[in-house]
Amino acid sequence: MGNYDVKQEVTDKYSLRGRVFHKLRDDILSGKYEEHEELKEVAIGEEMGVSRTPVREAFRQLELEGLIQIIPNKGAYVTGITEKDVKDIYMIRSLLEGLCARWATEHITKEQMEEMEENVYLAQFHARKGHLEQLAELDNRFHDILYEACNSKILEHQLKDFHQYVLRVRKKTLANANRGPQSNKEHEEIMEAIKAGNAELAEMLANRHMINAYENMVQNGLHEAYERKENAK
């Protein structure tokens, strides 16, 4: 039974329901659909070339993730991510990132270590040049390498999901001229701890890195951004 569940999880994203779900989730998180906007089964089915059944199944999964609300006899409406959701995600993620760094210290391969070092050095170059867009891309890749190095598909999947949820907010904060280079400095410290085999230090630094990222967002107007969004409704 266990093997069947793993196989089902791996192949799910390629099923009709899985494809519809991932596409809709990406569209909601990227801002294609506004908060409170209605998602229409028929229109989405026609756009994606599928029947209403996989769309309805995808809606149910999106509701479980808190991204839409299904109101009986009315329809499905986008709920999006609130300011509290962002804080909750970062606090949970800080603990999971710490665990991830601890496990990565124990399991990282030579190739992953080399890619992590190259990532940090490239980010230093782009930071000096003020290339904030490249810095944001390298930041994303650093975390992907860390997730892959932890040698846990479950933890990797969970962290990548959280990463997707706050990607739009992160792009704004990493575009900040101060946070980009500081974030990379923290990446370098995490990398050096992993390289030295110091799992406890790596865990502490990765945990702190996420808290710093959240605190930077607050300083750069996270609350004001959500307040403007509320007032615009």
Kinemage of the C-alpha trace (Angstrom):
@kinemage 1
@onewidth
@group {chain A} dominant
@subgroup {mainchain}
@vectorlist {calphas} color= white
{ca met a 1} P 0.000 0.000 0.000
{ca gly a 2} L 2.828 2.386 0.908
{ca asn a 3} L 4.488 1.939 -2.491
{ca tyr a 4} L 1.206 2.629 -4.244
{ca asp a 5} L 0.782 5.910 -2.306
{ca val a 6} L 4.283 7.093 -3.229
{ca lys a 7} L 3.724 6.195 -6.874
{ca gln a 8} L 0.375 7.991 -6.816
{ca glu a 9} L 1.974 11.137 -5.372
{ca val a 10} L 4.744 11.144 -7.989
{ca thr a 11} L 2.375 10.651 -10.925
{ca asp a 12} L -0.381 12.926 -9.583
{ca lys a 13} L 0.973 16.089 -11.206
{ca tyr a 14} L 0.657 14.384 -14.604
{ca ser a 15} L -2.968 13.331 -14.119
{ca leu a 16} L -5.760 15.550 -15.468
{ca arg a 17} L -6.750 16.696 -11.994
{ca gly a 18} L -3.088 17.209 -11.080
{ca arg a 19} L -2.381 19.322 -14.167
{ca val a 20} L -5.466 21.484 -13.602
{ca phe a 21} L -4.639 21.887 -9.899
{ca his a 22} L -1.001 22.906 -10.465
{ca lys a 23} L -1.939 25.327 -13.257
{ca leu a 24} L -4.673 26.987 -11.179
{ca arg a 25} L -2.479 27.172 -8.094
{ca asp a 26} L 0.329 28.815 -10.109
{ca asp a 27} L -2.180 31.267 -11.614
{ca ile a 28} L -3.593 32.193 -8.183
{ca leu a 29} L -0.134 32.641 -6.658
{ca ser a 30} L 1.144 34.644 -9.630
{ca gly a 31} L -1.769 37.068 -9.337
{ca lys a 32} L -3.565 36.107 -12.550
{ca tyr a 33} L -6.736 35.748 -10.487
{ca glu a 34} L -7.606 38.510 -8.027
{ca glu a 35} L -8.775 37.868 -4.487
{ca his a 36} L -12.563 37.181 -4.364
{ca glu a 37} L -12.636 36.536 -8.141
{ca glu a 38} L -14.906 33.663 -9.163
{ca leu a 39} L -13.342 30.646 -10.858
{ca lys a 40} L -15.738 29.253 -13.454
{ca glu a 41} L -15.636 25.491 -14.016
{ca val a 42} L -16.803 25.597 -17.634
{ca ala a 43} L -14.457 28.410 -18.717
{ca ile a 44} L -11.409 26.788 -17.065
{ca gly a 45} L -12.322 23.381 -18.530
{ca glu a 46} L -12.565 24.882 -22.030
{ca glu a 47} L -9.318 26.842 -21.588
{ca met a 48} L -7.432 23.710 -20.503
{ca gly a 49} L -9.228 21.287 -22.829
{ca val a 50} L -10.640 19.099 -20.045
{ca ser a 51} L -14.096 18.171 -18.769
{ca arg a 52} L -15.635 19.729 -15.648
{ca thr a 53} L -14.781 16.685 -13.478
{ca pro a 54} L -10.987 17.250 -13.126
{ca val a 55} L -11.660 20.982 -12.659
{ca arg a 56} L -14.108 20.234 -9.842
{ca glu a 57} L -11.580 17.842 -8.249
{ca ala a 58} L -8.841 20.482 -8.524
{ca phe a 59} L -11.158 23.014 -6.857
{ca arg a 60} L -11.579 20.688 -3.885
{ca gln a 61} L -7.811 20.391 -3.475
{ca leu a 62} L -7.349 24.157 -3.806
{ca glu a 63} L -9.970 24.625 -1.078
{ca leu a 64} L -8.045 22.233 1.195
{ca glu a 65} L -4.953 24.397 0.665
{ca gly a 66} L -6.951 27.496 1.586
{ca leu a 67} L -6.516 29.176 -1.806
{ca ile a 68} L -10.196 29.179 -2.779
{ca gln a 69} L -13.549 28.983 -1.012
{ca ile a 70} L -16.369 26.905 -2.489
{ca ile a 71} L -19.776 28.354 -1.620
{ca pro a 72} L -22.609 25.843 -2.249
{ca asn a 73} L -24.985 26.862 -5.064
{ca lys a 74} L -22.852 29.930 -5.795
{ca gly a 75} L -19.371 28.970 -6.978
{ca ala a 76} L -15.638 28.925 -6.196
{ca tyr a 77} L -13.914 32.151 -5.166
{ca val a 78} L -10.218 32.968 -4.748
{ca thr a 79} L -9.197 33.648 -1.147
{ca gly a 80} L -5.480 34.147 -1.807
{ca ile a 81} L -2.891 34.518 0.974
{ca thr a 82} L -3.387 36.868 3.906
{ca glu a 83} L -0.758 38.781 5.867
{ca lys a 84} L -1.161 36.294 8.742
{ca asp a 85} L -0.691 33.397 6.281
{ca val a 86} L 2.641 34.897 5.190
{ca lys a 87} L 3.811 35.192 8.802
{ca asp a 88} L 2.657 31.648 9.643
{ca ile a 89} L 4.419 30.243 6.574
{ca tyr a 90} L 7.690 31.974 7.452
{ca met a 91} L 7.617 30.870 11.076
{ca ile a 92} L 6.880 27.238 10.120
{ca arg a 93} L 9.330 27.421 7.253
{ca ser a 94} L 12.102 28.739 9.533
{ca leu a 95} L 11.893 25.518 11.567
{ca leu a 96} L 11.729 23.295 8.483
{ca glu a 97} L 14.607 25.131 6.759
{ca gly a 98} L 16.687 24.544 9.890
{ca leu a 99} L 15.892 20.827 9.802
{ca cys a 100} L 16.636 20.796 6.077
{ca ala a 101} L 20.081 22.384 6.614
{ca arg a 102} L 20.824 19.869 9.400
{ca trp a 103} L 19.953 16.927 7.141
{ca ala a 104} L 21.754 18.494 4.169
{ca thr a 105} L 24.927 18.605 6.296
{ca glu a 106} L 24.640 14.843 6.699
{ca his a 107} L 23.645 13.957 3.124
{ca ile a 108} L 24.916 16.605 0.672
{ca thr a 109} L 26.802 15.156 -2.314
{ca lys a 110} L 30.077 16.491 -3.716
{ca glu a 111} L 28.223 17.749 -6.818
{ca gln a 112} L 25.571 19.549 -4.744
{ca met a 113} L 28.258 21.161 -2.591
{ca glu a 114} L 30.066 22.390 -5.697
{ca glu a 115} L 26.832 23.818 -7.141
{ca met a 116} L 26.062 25.539 -3.843
{ca glu a 117} L 29.530 27.144 -3.762
{ca glu a 118} L 29.184 28.282 -7.380
{ca asn a 119} L 25.734 29.712 -6.590
{ca val a 120} L 27.101 31.791 -3.697
{ca tyr a 121} L 30.090 33.090 -5.692
{ca leu a 122} L 27.879 34.006 -8.668
{ca ala a 123} L 25.472 35.810 -6.333
{ca gln a 124} L 28.397 37.785 -4.850
{ca phe a 125} L 29.348 38.899 -8.370
{ca his a 126} L 25.802 39.998 -9.239
{ca ala a 127} L 25.418 41.720 -5.865
{ca arg a 128} L 28.508 43.845 -6.576
{ca lys a 129} L 27.108 44.707 -10.009
{ca gly a 130} L 23.667 45.529 -8.615
{ca his a 131} L 21.975 42.857 -10.772
{ca leu a 132} L 18.960 42.328 -8.495
{ca glu a 133} L 16.976 40.141 -10.899
{ca gln a 134} L 19.819 37.624 -11.255
{ca leu a 135} L 20.302 37.761 -7.491
{ca ala a 136} L 16.649 36.769 -6.942
{ca glu a 137} L 16.997 33.829 -9.368
{ca leu a 138} L 20.164 32.622 -7.650
{ca asp a 139} L 18.457 32.974 -4.272
{ca asn a 140} L 15.671 30.646 -5.444
{ca arg a 141} L 18.203 28.145 -6.766
{ca phe a 142} L 20.203 28.169 -3.517
{ca his a 143} L 17.130 27.023 -1.615
{ca asp a 144} L 16.355 24.379 -4.252
{ca ile a 145} L 19.890 22.934 -3.870
{ca leu a 146} L 19.464 22.919 -0.079
{ca tyr a 147} L 16.089 21.140 -0.369
{ca glu a 148} L 17.497 18.538 -2.755
{ca ala a 149} L 20.530 17.960 -0.515
{ca cys a 150} L 18.454 17.110 2.583
{ca asn a 151} L 17.705 13.672 1.087
{ca ser a 152} L 14.031 13.742 2.119
{ca lys a 153} L 11.392 13.871 -0.606
{ca ile a 154} L 8.714 14.735 1.968
{ca leu a 155} L 10.617 17.701 3.439
{ca glu a 156} L 11.717 18.869 -0.024
{ca his a 157} L 8.112 18.800 -1.286
{ca gln a 158} L 6.827 20.688 1.763
{ca leu a 159} L 9.464 23.416 1.552
{ca lys a 160} L 8.998 23.893 -2.193
{ca asp a 161} L 5.261 24.349 -1.592
{ca phe a 162} L 5.895 27.023 1.059
{ca his a 163} L 8.439 28.628 -1.266
{ca gln a 164} L 5.766 28.928 -3.989
{ca tyr a 165} L 3.241 30.489 -1.622
{ca val a 166} L 5.413 33.487 -0.780
{ca leu a 167} L 7.301 33.810 -4.065
{ca arg a 168} L 5.530 37.011 -5.092
{ca val a 169} L 6.225 38.679 -1.751
{ca arg a 170} L 9.837 37.452 -1.792
{ca lys a 171} L 10.471 38.926 -5.225
{ca lys a 172} L 9.604 42.357 -3.872
{ca thr a 173} L 11.881 42.045 -0.839
{ca leu a 174} L 14.817 40.552 -2.760
{ca ala a 175} L 14.570 43.474 -5.166
{ca asn a 176} L 15.512 45.587 -2.160
{ca ala a 177} L 19.112 46.746 -2.665
{ca asn a 178} L 20.074 45.854 0.923
{ca arg a 179} L 18.322 42.512 1.411
{ca gly a 180} L 19.742 40.834 -1.721
{ca pro a 181} L 23.439 41.038 -0.688
{ca gln a 182} L 22.600 40.376 2.983
{ca ser a 183} L 20.584 37.294 2.015
{ca asn a 184} L 23.532 35.986 0.011
{ca lys a 185} L 25.899 36.601 2.947
{ca glu a 186} L 23.578 34.436 5.068
{ca his a 187} L 23.592 31.777 2.313
{ca glu a 188} L 27.394 31.769 2.427
{ca glu a 189} L 27.377 31.246 6.217
{ca ile a 190} L 24.916 28.341 5.870
{ca met a 191} L 27.060 26.840 3.099
{ca glu a 192} L 30.268 27.112 5.174
{ca ala a 193} L 28.577 25.434 8.157
{ca ile a 194} L 27.372 22.562 5.931
{ca lys a 195} L 30.820 22.282 4.342
{ca ala a 196} L 32.408 22.109 7.802
{ca gly a 197} L 29.975 19.360 8.799
{ca asn a 198} L 28.525 21.482 11.606
{ca ala a 199} L 24.859 20.412 11.454
{ca glu a 200} L 23.850 22.320 14.601
{ca leu a 201} L 25.247 25.621 13.316
{ca ala a 202} L 23.762 25.050 9.839
{ca glu a 203} L 20.342 24.474 11.403
{ca met a 204} L 20.571 27.624 13.540
{ca leu a 205} L 21.736 29.793 10.607
{ca ala a 206} L 19.050 28.498 8.214
{ca asn a 207} L 16.377 29.074 10.862
{ca arg a 208} L 17.616 32.630 11.453
{ca his a 209} L 17.841 33.268 7.700
{ca met a 210} L 14.081 32.753 7.311
{ca ile a 211} L 13.264 34.937 10.325
{ca asn a 212} L 15.518 37.688 8.917
{ca ala a 213} L 13.722 37.416 5.562
{ca tyr a 214} L 10.345 37.832 7.265
{ca glu a 215} L 11.510 40.740 9.449
{ca asn a 216} L 12.892 42.450 6.344
{ca met a 217} L 9.495 42.094 4.648
{ca val a 218} L 7.792 43.710 7.619
{ca gln a 219} L 10.301 46.584 7.575
{ca asn a 220} L 9.692 47.052 3.855
{ca gly a 221} L 5.964 47.522 4.191
{ca leu a 222} L 4.359 44.066 4.190
{ca his a 223} L 1.551 45.368 6.424
{ca glu a 224} L 1.046 48.508 4.316
{ca ala a 225} L 0.859 46.420 1.134
{ca tyr a 226} L -1.922 44.255 2.590
{ca glu a 227} L -3.679 47.329 4.003
{ca arg a 228} L -3.718 48.923 0.530
{ca lys a 229} L -5.105 45.659 -0.850
{ca glu a 230} L -7.902 45.666 1.739
{ca asn a 231} L -8.756 49.315 1.063
{ca ala a 232} L -8.895 48.684 -2.678
{ca lys a 233} L -11.685 46.107 -2.314
